[in-house]
Amino acid sequence: MTEQNEHSIANFAALKTAIVNAEEESVKALLTKQPMQDLEKSYLIDLAKLNSNQAILKILEDIPVKK
């Protein structure tokens, strides 16, 4: 596994944790304005919906999707 892949996996895990813990500022800090794969984005949105956190949900919905 490359260093970039390890970083991406760790970042995604931290992002999931921040969403579950409703840490809006952490979610913002972990997200970059770079596009995300549709599957990743939809997974994170579903996770945010489980917590009914509208602020985090809005942040996630605004993420661009990779084409």
VENHUZI-V774732 format. One record per pair of residues at least 6 apart in sequence whose C-alpha atoms are under 8 Angstrom apart, sorted by the first residue. I is the first residue (numbers start at 0). J is the second residue. D is the distance in Angstrom with one decimal. If there is no record, write none. Layout:
[[I/J/D] [I/J/D]]
This chain:
[[10/29/6.9] [13/29/7.7] [14/25/7.7] [14/26/6.0] [14/29/6.3] [14/30/7.8] [15/43/6.9] [15/46/7.7] [17/23/7.3] [17/25/6.0] [17/26/5.8] [18/26/6.6] [18/43/7.8] [18/46/7.1] [18/47/6.1] [18/55/7.1] [19/46/7.1] [19/47/7.0] [19/50/6.9] [21/50/7.6] [21/52/7.0] [21/55/7.5] [23/54/7.2] [23/55/5.9] [26/55/7.4] [27/58/7.5] [32/62/6.8] [32/63/7.4] [33/62/7.7] [33/63/7.0] [34/62/6.5] [34/63/4.6] [34/64/4.8] [34/65/4.9] [35/62/7.0] [35/63/6.3] [35/64/5.0] [35/65/5.4] [36/64/5.6] [36/65/5.2] [36/66/7.9] [37/64/5.7] [37/65/7.0] [40/59/7.0] [40/60/7.9] [40/62/7.6] [40/64/7.7] [43/59/7.2] [44/56/6.1] [44/59/6.2] [44/60/7.1] [47/53/7.8] [47/55/6.6] [47/56/5.7] [48/56/6.9]]
